[in-house]
């Protein structure tokens, strides 16, 4: 019998449910389908016999508690995952099971073979020789980010319920919406959650442990042109499209996602549309170092200022909004939360892979709310698209790590 008998069946059930968040919405959650899924999880947690199962009105997170079973005074530890999926087709998800993968074969996703998982293209496949892989059918994403984390947390809590000989303190769990659109943790209620330390179970491959993230800002650029007939344009026309190209060209040429890695920051243009009369550009601005992050924002704004000065009027309007900050600045003041996760991984035979994540997690915001919240692996590979997959064995190891973290905090 499997150690976590409902881990994969729950994941498959969760994955098939469309919970894609909506970046154009101003509701919490951003989509009704997320609300329905969260209500289903709430019923599931109630059926497990957990305490204090409720929906936090401020954030729409579903909270629940597994009471401690130890007389020792130990910190209350929390585990958090998000339920929404990214901006890719999430309707009619049909996961496929590839048993005992040999680590070298090409996996055909769709029947026509138009989309494949090829080790020559995705070398990560070579790590999974002998594993059971769960893939897409080539038409949707899988939703391992972060349905894997949801299933793993539930499996770990069920295991602890079924093994009362394992001592643990109070354990808090939280499932929330809208992480993929960057707003999910904006209203997270730390006081209601009630944990002393927490982990987002939202990382990638086996062993990933992240406690440093980017500092992040969103930048919107709106450019006002003057549209006249090209035959009479000299000295009159102001081409907003051309100004948009000029604005982008003024940014550092190599500070782009496709040309950077590690701790290198970037400017990423993700939207560019318009006409001679009006053009809009959307950017994300990222850097691990706070001073360099602030310098990037100054440069971004300064380009617009310079262009406007040359025109003698405001043609280029920049709107900057900070999204989240590097959680490392908070967690370095409480290193125990990382050390426990690192030890937990070693105890269950997983080699920790600690690195600054080139992105952010809900923990980025929650840490700055006073609750140190690093990120541990959930197992997904190639997330946010049709080539996404996850290893059943990696999901089991992630569940082992959650159980082990609970044990270690009870021993402290």
Secondary structure as UniProt FT lines:
FT   TURN            3..6
FT   HELIX           7..15
FT   TURN            23..24
FT   HELIX           32..47
FT   TURN            48..49
FT   STRAND          51..55
FT   TURN            57..59
FT   STRAND          62..66
FT   STRAND          77..82
FT   STRAND          96..98
FT   TURN            99..100
FT   STRAND          107..108
FT   TURN            111..112
FT   STRAND          116..117
FT   TURN            119..121
FT   HELIX           123..128
FT   TURN            129..130
FT   STRAND          133..135
FT   HELIX           144..162
FT   TURN            164..165
FT   STRAND          171..176
FT   TURN            179..182
FT   TURN            184..187
FT   HELIX           190..193
FT   STRAND          197..203
FT   TURN            206..207
FT   STRAND          208..210
FT   STRAND          215..224
FT   HELIX           230..232
FT   TURN            234..236
FT   HELIX           240..249
FT   TURN            253..254
FT   HELIX           257..259
FT   TURN            262..263
FT   STRAND          266..274
FT   STRAND          278..287
FT   HELIX           290..311
FT   STRAND          316..324
FT   HELIX           328..331
FT   TURN            332..333
FT   HELIX           336..347
FT   TURN            348..349
FT   STRAND          353..354
FT   HELIX           362..368
FT   TURN            369..370
FT   STRAND          373..377
FT   TURN            383..384
FT   TURN            386..387
FT   STRAND          389..391
FT   HELIX           392..411
//
